[in-house]
Amino acid sequence: MIYAVLLLTAICAVLAVKLCLVKKSAREMKNDLEKRSARDTNTGLRISSRDKDMQALAACLNVSLRELREEHLQYHQGNTELKKAITNISHDLRTPLTAIYGYLDMLEKTDEPEKRGRYIAVMKERAELMRKLTEELFRYSVVLSQDRPADTEEVCVNLMLEESIGSFYPALTERNIVPHVSITDVRVVRKVNRAELSRVFANILSNAVKYSDGDLDISLSDTCEVTFANTAKGLSAVEAEQLFDRFYTVETARHSTGLGLSIARTLIERIGGSITAEYRNSRLTITVVL
């Protein structure tokens, strides 16, 4: 009987010590959580207990806290980008709208056919600019809202690239850009969505029209690596890295939403490809790999 009492007493003592240690660990985690909520820090919860279960709980909480902090930072970054984008887009839309109202007022005050024709032409130009800006915003919202993969088919990348370059030839010619094109004779076929791949090439070519200093080299390899390279002295290495960010524009790209390359990246990554930008020796190279 005495041994039984002593054994029970020892067990109770051990449990009491363990309970005290657990409560201590709980207080330590509580205090750490309060400190974390009071200031922005990525320091994890720390406990003195060597109990495996309490250490596992602390590790699990640290993972959740890191994920929560990352989401918090992404939210604030996205919120800042959105505010900046709204400011930029509002300015880009307000400028042509103000011009249209001004020319409408002048149109009402003149009966001269020549002036009226000139005013109407300017208003059409400003209205077209607004249409392009709003259309790009709509396309971006559609890309992000797609909850299922787009239908795919086997597409000859060679022909798709040639068609895209051909459709942009007038815009390139207007900027005195004569593209140097090198496309492999091997028929390169990939299973992609035709419209989305066409949008990717169009957005990259549109970017070249904005930034090129007068040259453009386009190539397609046997392994379906497509490169677009042009001299762009108005850029910097830092700006080149940010070209794929939402709403990012540089001073040389006026009347741009900054969504073109962001859309291209979203579409390419959706089909398992990659798109990168490199800036070296005043030359911007955008590479797409399917």
N, C-alpha and C positions, 0 to 999 in steps of 0.2 A: 504493500500500500504506500509505504514511504517513497519507494522508487517511482511509483506512478505519479505521486504528487510532485516530486522533484522534476520529473519529466514534463509534466504539464506546466509547471512553473517556468521551466527553461523555454518551452515552446512559446508560452505567452510573452516572455521577455524578448525572445527573438522577433516575434510578430510585432511587439510594441516598438522595438527599435526600427524594424523595417517600415512600419507605418509612419514613424517620425521622419525617416529619410524620404519617404514618398511625399509627405506633406511639405518637407523642405524643398524638394525638387519642384513641386507644384507652385510654391511661393516664388521660387527663382524664375520659373517660366512666366508667372504672372507679372513679376517686376520687369522682366526683359520685354514682355509684350507692351507694357505701359511706356517704357522708354522708347521702343520702336515707334509707337503711335505718336509720341511727342516730337520726334524728329525723323527726318528722312535718312535712313541708314540701311545698308545691306548686311549688317552684322547679324549672324544667326543667334538663336536661343542657346544659352549655355547653362548646363546644370552640373552640380558637383557629384550627383549620385552615379554610382557605377551599375545601378540596376539596369539590366538589359531592356526590360519593358519600358522604363522611363526614358532611356536613351533612344529607343526606337520611336517613342512618342515625340520626343524633341526633334529627331531627324525628320519625321513625317511633317511636323509643324513647320520646320525650316523650309522644306520643299514647297509647301503651300504658301508660305510667306514670300518666298522668292518669286513664285508664279504670280502672286497677287501684286507684288511690287512691279514686276515687268508689265503686267496689264495696266497698272496705274500710270507708269511712265509712258506706255504706248497711248493711253487715253489722253494724257496731257500733251504729248507730241502731236497726236492727231488733232486735238482741239486747237493747238497753236497753228498747225498747218491749215486747218479749216478757216480760222479767222483771217489768216493771211490771204488765203485763196479767195475768200469772199470779198476782201478789200480789193485785191487785184482784179478779179472778174468784174466787180461792180464798176471799177474805174474803166476797164476795157469796154464795158457795155455802155456806160454813161457817156464816154467820149463821142462815139459815133451817134448816139441818140441826141446829144446836145447839138451836134453838127446838123443832123436832119431837121430838128426844130428850127435852127437858124436859117437854113436854106428854104424851109417852108415859108418862113416869115418873109424872106426876100422874094420868094416866088409869088406871093400874094401882092407884092408891091410893084411888080414889073409886068409889062405887057410885051416886052421885047422877046420875040421867038428865040433868038440866039441865047440870051441870058437864061430864059426858062429851060431850054434844052440842057444848058450846062449845069444848072442847079439840079435838075432831075437826075442827070447822070451822076453827080456827086452823091445825091441821096441814095441812089441805087447801090453805089459802091459801099457806102456806110451800112446800108441795110444788109448787104451780102456779108460784110464783116461780122455783124451781129449774128447772122444766121450760122456762120461757121463756128463761132464761139459757143453758141447754145447747142449746136449739134454735137460738138466734141464733148460737152458736159453730159448730154443725153447718152452718147455711146459709152462713156465711162460708167455711168450708173447702170446701164444694161449689162455690161461686162461683169460688174461686181454682184449684180442681183441674180445672175444665173446660178441656180441651185443644182443643176445636173450637167454632165459633160455634153458638149455639142456633138451632133452627128458627124462622124468621120468617114472618109473615103480615101482610096489610094490616089494620091495627087503627084503629078510630075513636077517636082520643084523647079526644074530647068525652065519649063514653059511658064509656070506661075511667076517666076522672077523676071523673065523676059516681058511678060504682059505688064507687070507692075512698073518696070522701067519705062516701057512704051507709054503708059498712061501719064507718067510724070515728065515726059520729054518736053512738052511745052513750058512747064514751070521751070525746068532746068535751063532750057534755052533762054528764057526770059532773064535768068540770072547769069547768062553767058557761061554756063557750066556744060561742058561736053564730057559725059561720063565715059570712062575707059572700062569696058566690060569683059570679063574673062569667065566664061561658063564652061564647065567640063563637058566633053562629048558623051560621057557616060550618062545614061538616063537614070537620074536620081529620083526614086519614088519613096514617099513617106505617107503613112496613114494619118491624115490630119483633117481638120475642118477647113475646107477650101476658102470660105469667106474670112475666117479668122486669120489664116496665113496671109491672105491678101491684105488684110488690115495691118498686120505686123510690118510687111514690106512697105506699105504705103506710109505708115507712121515714121519709119526709119528714113525713107526717102524725103519725107516732108521735113524731118530734122536736118537732113543734109542741105536742103534748099535754104534753111534758115541760117545755118552756121558755116557753110562752105565758103572759102575764099576764092572759089572759081574752079576747083577741081573735084573729081569724085571717081574713085576706083571701086568697082564692084566685082566680086568673084564668088564662084560656087565651086567647091571641091567635090571629089568623088564620094567623100564621107559626109556630104551634106553640111559642110561648114560654109556659111555665107558671111562674107565680110563687106562692110561699107566703110571706106576710108577717105577722108578729105582733110585738107589743111584748114585749120580753124584757129587763127592767131588770137581771136577774141575770147577764146576759152582759157581755162586753167585746169590743172590736174584735179583740183578740188571740185570745180564745177562739173567736170566730166563724170566724177563719181556720183554726183547728185542728179544727173540727168534722168535717172529712172525713178526719182522720188516724185510723189504726187504733187502736182501744182508747182513744181520747181521750174522756174524760167530764169534766164540770164538777160542782161540788159540788151544783148544783140538780137534777142528773139521777141520782137514787139508783136502785140495782138495774138499772144499765144496763151493757152490755158495751162500749159505745162503738164498735160495729161497724155500726150501722144506716146512717149516712150514708156510711161507707166502702164498704159494699156497694152503695149507690145510685150512688156515683161510678164504681165498677168496672163496673157494668152499663150505665150511660149511655155511658161512654167506649167500651165494647165495641161499641156500635152506631153510633159516630161522633157522638154528641151531646155536650153539655157541661152541667155543673152547677156553680154558683158560689154563694157566700154573701157577703152584704154586711151590715154592721152600722152603722147611722147613726141618730143621735137616739133611742137606746134601742130601735131597731126592727130585727129580724132579717128579712132577705129572702133566700130561697133560690130561685134561678132555674134552671129546666131548659129547655134548648133542644134540640129534636129536628129 
